Amino acid sequence: MRAILCVAAFAAVVTFVHPVFAEAPPDPAAVKEEDGKYFDKEDNPTFKVTNGSTDWYTYSGYRRYHSECHVCHGPDGEGSSYAPALKESVKTLSYGEFLEVVASGRKNVNTSHTNVMPAFGDNPNVACYIDDLYVYLRARGADAVGRVRPAKHDDKPPAAQQAEDSCMGVKK
C-alpha cells in the first residue's frame, strides 16, 4: 500500500509541479554532490564518470533501463523501429518533460505511423528509479558511458537505499 501511495504521489508531482519547458536541458556537467547523487547547475540529477567508474545512480539507471525500457527503445538508448533513441531525446527534453513523458506516457500519431509510450507513473520499478534512468540516459547522450554495463561504479549510498525502501514500502 505504501508503495502505491509513493508512486501515486510521484505521478501527482510530475503532473502538477513540473511544467513542460520549451528550452533545452542544461549542460549535464555535475556541479554539486549530495549523498552520492550529482546535480547540474540547474539542480537536475546528472552523472559523474571519472577514470572509467560511474556514480551509483548511473549504474542503477543502466540496470533499470535494461530491465524496463530496452525492449522498446533498443540497447542502451539507441532506439528501434518503433521507439525513439532516448540517448538522443534526452539531449532536447528538459528534466520536467522527461518526468512527464515517463509518468504519463505519450502518443504520436501521423499519416505514416503511430507511436505510443505507455504511462509508467504507477510502476514502482520505474517510478522509484526515475532519476536513475534520467541520469543514465544523460550519460549515454553525452557519450560519458558506453553501450556496455559499467565495469566499475561507486557503492550504493545509504540515501539511495533509504529512498528505495521508502518508495517500495519496505518496513524496517
FENCORZI-V989855 format. One record per helix or strand of 2 or more residues. SS is the DSSP state (@ for helix, = for strand). FROM is the first residue (numbers start at 1). LEN is the number of residues. If there is no record, write none. Layout:
# FENCORZI-V989855
ss = {SS	SS}
from = {FROM	FROM}
len = {LEN	LEN}
This chain:
# FENCORZI-V989855
ss = {@	=	=	=	=	=	@	@	@	@	@	=	=	@	@	=	@}
from = {2	32	37	45	49	53	56	70	75	86	95	106	114	124	130	152	158}
len = {15	3	3	2	2	2	13	4	3	4	10	4	4	4	12	2	11}
